[in-house]
Amino acid sequence: MLKELLAAAGIAKSVFKYWNDRLPEEDHKDREVIQSIQEIVAESQGRYGYRRVRLALKEKGFVVNHKKVLRLMRQYKLLCVKFKHRNRQYKSYKGKVGKIARNTLRRRFKADRPYQKVLTDVTQFNISASGEKLYLSPFMDVFNGEILSYKIGRAPTLDIAVTPLEELIRQRPTLDYRMTVHSDQGWNYQHKKWVRHLKKNKTFQSMSRKGNCLDNSPMENFFGLLKQEMFYGQQFKTYAELESAIHQYIDFYNHDRIKTKLKGMSPVNYRRHASNHII
């Protein structure tokens, strides 16, 4: 019966035997890949798309085409579904209440060394269950996208901006170049205490143009990722619960979340990998 079927299909018996013998091996290999994909998706809490999953597979020793990864993730319903909401931004601009600095960064979001260009901003979270608000003020290194310092608070005070700036300056290594801190034109970044602290520590100040979020786009992108991957779709009942989740996410983002533009490494691993060559 098999002989007649092969003859009708025009397939040589030797070719059929070759593929038939190879099929169990390929199925077994696919099972290993699928299991690894499931582990990667679970570890990232569903935050990875197929491109990052492919990079994570490579770290585990699996060299798999991105199209196959996409097919398997789609087949086993493992695709990332975090990105369905738009980020609503907190606006801190209150007119000219202090000094407006020039936009010296001019969207040059590349740096060849740590602490050379640092971005900051404030974003707001609304906790619908309790009616509370939470504000996050992080500082991001343009070199590797790492969150160097941050503060969480119940109100967008001057302290929420100044405290992580002081932490940033304390922890930065001795540099043979000056650091630039870039922000929007929010009132806290115009404040004399903010400006004085930058000057005292020989740090350049740069500001986005009024109403132009693209001048600080990497920071805005981080806020988008944070809310899409951690906040939207989750039910946070209290301020403390959300605060804890943000701490956990930033630790994950810095140490574990791989980036394609960082050669498949996390921000911290990339800095460690590159430090021998740039510092």
Stockholm file with secondary structure:
# STOCKHOLM 1.0

chainA/1-279         MLKELLAAAGIAKSVFKYWNDRLPEEDHKDREVIQSIQEIVAESQGRYGYRRVRLALKEKGFVVNHKKVLRLMRQYKLLCVKFKHRNRQYKSYKGKVGKIARNTLRRRFKADRPYQKVLTDVTQFNISASGEKLYLSPFMDVFNGEILSYKIGRAPTLDIAVTPLEELIRQRPTLDYRMTVHSDQGWNYQHKKWVRHLKKNKTFQSMSRKGNCLDNSPMENFFGLLKQEMFYGQQFKTYAELESAIHQYIDFYNHDRIKTKLKGMSPVNYRRHASNHII
#=GR chainA/1-279 SS CHHHHHHHHTCCHHHHHHHHHHHHHHHHHHHHHHHHHHHHHHHTTTCCCHHHHHHHHHHTTCCCCHHHHHHHHHHTTCCCCCCCCCCCCCCCCCSCSSCCCCCCSTTCCCCSSTTSEEEECCEEEEETTTTEEEEEEEEEETTTCCEEEEEEESSCCSHHHHHHHHHHHHHSCCCSSCCEEEECSCHHHHSHHHHHHHHHTTCEEEECCTTCGGGGHHHHHHHHHHIIIIITTCCCCSHHHHHHHHHHHHHHHHHTCCBGGGTTBCHHHHHHHHHHHHC
#=GC SS_cons         CHHHHHHHHTCCHHHHHHHHHHHHHHHHHHHHHHHHHHHHHHHTTTCCCHHHHHHHHHHTTCCCCHHHHHHHHHHTTCCCCCCCCCCCCCCCCCSCSSCCCCCCSTTCCCCSSTTSEEEECCEEEEETTTTEEEEEEEEEETTTCCEEEEEEESSCCSHHHHHHHHHHHHHSCCCSSCCEEEECSCHHHHSHHHHHHHHHTTCEEEECCTTCGGGGHHHHHHHHHHIIIIITTCCCCSHHHHHHHHHHHHHHHHHTCCBGGGTTBCHHHHHHHHHHHHC
//
